[in-house]
Amino acid sequence: MRVEIDEEALAEAADARDYYTAVNQGLGHDFLIALDRAINRIIAQPSTWPSYTRRTRRYLMDRFPYAVIYMVREDTIRVLAIAHQHRRPGYWTERLP
């Protein structure tokens, strides 16, 4: 299965990494490891995590208050957002095709 990550989602991941690095030197790295684990789990079983909207699914990350919002299309997983769970819910919906 192929994975496409929207530029905005990449920017969100970088912002979260930078924030956690500022809090504690190793925490930003831990965030990236958790994100990598989340994406690998989604790739392995994309339909396991619950529907979030009509066309998306949501994976809640371990240890960090972030969710990976994604769509599954045939042989592609498209990551729309790396969204903080307590800020601006639904802001990413404008990214839906």
C-alpha positions in Angstrom: 0.0 0.0 0.0 1.3 3.4 -0.9 1.2 6.4 1.5 0.7 10.0 0.5 1.1 12.7 3.2 -0.2 16.1 2.5 2.2 19.0 2.8 0.0 20.5 5.6 0.2 17.3 7.6 4.0 17.2 7.2 4.1 20.8 8.5 1.9 19.9 11.5 4.2 17.0 12.3 7.3 19.3 12.1 5.6 21.9 14.4 4.7 19.2 16.9 8.2 17.8 16.8 9.7 21.3 17.3 7.3 22.0 20.2 8.2 18.8 22.0 11.9 19.3 21.4 11.7 22.7 23.1 9.9 21.1 26.1 12.5 18.3 26.4 15.4 17.5 24.1 14.4 13.9 23.4 10.7 14.3 23.4 10.6 15.6 19.8 12.3 12.4 18.7 9.9 10.3 20.7 7.0 12.1 18.9 8.4 11.2 15.5 8.9 7.6 16.6 5.2 7.4 17.8 4.1 9.0 14.5 6.2 6.5 12.4 4.6 3.7 14.5 1.1 5.1 13.9 1.6 5.3 10.1 3.1 1.8 9.9 0.1 0.4 11.9 -2.3 2.2 9.5 -0.4 0.8 6.5 -0.6 -2.7 7.9 -4.3 -2.6 8.7 -5.9 0.6 7.2 -9.5 -0.4 8.0 -8.9 -1.2 11.6 -9.3 2.3 13.0 -12.7 3.8 13.3 -14.4 6.1 10.7 -14.1 9.7 11.7 -16.1 11.4 9.0 -17.9 9.8 6.1 -14.6 9.5 4.1 -11.9 9.5 6.7 -10.6 7.4 9.5 -8.7 8.4 12.7 -5.8 6.8 14.5 -5.2 8.2 18.0 -1.5 8.3 18.7 0.0 6.7 21.9 1.4 9.1 24.5 0.8 12.3 22.5 -2.6 14.1 22.1 -2.5 13.8 18.3 -4.5 11.9 15.7 -3.6 10.8 12.3 -6.5 11.6 10.0 -6.4 9.6 6.8 -8.4 8.3 3.8 -8.1 4.9 2.1 -8.5 4.8 -1.6 -7.8 1.5 -3.4 -4.0 1.1 -3.0 -3.3 4.4 -1.4 -3.5 5.8 2.1 -3.7 9.6 2.1 -2.8 11.3 5.4 -4.7 14.6 5.6 -3.7 15.8 9.0 -1.6 15.2 12.1 -4.1 17.0 14.3 -3.9 18.0 17.9 -7.0 16.5 19.6 -7.8 19.6 21.7 -7.3 22.4 19.2 -9.5 23.6 16.3 -11.5 20.4 15.6 -12.3 19.8 12.0 -10.0 22.5 10.6 -8.5 20.0 8.2 -11.8 19.2 6.5 -11.0 21.7 3.8 -8.3 19.3 2.6 -10.8 16.7 1.6 -11.0 16.1 -2.2 
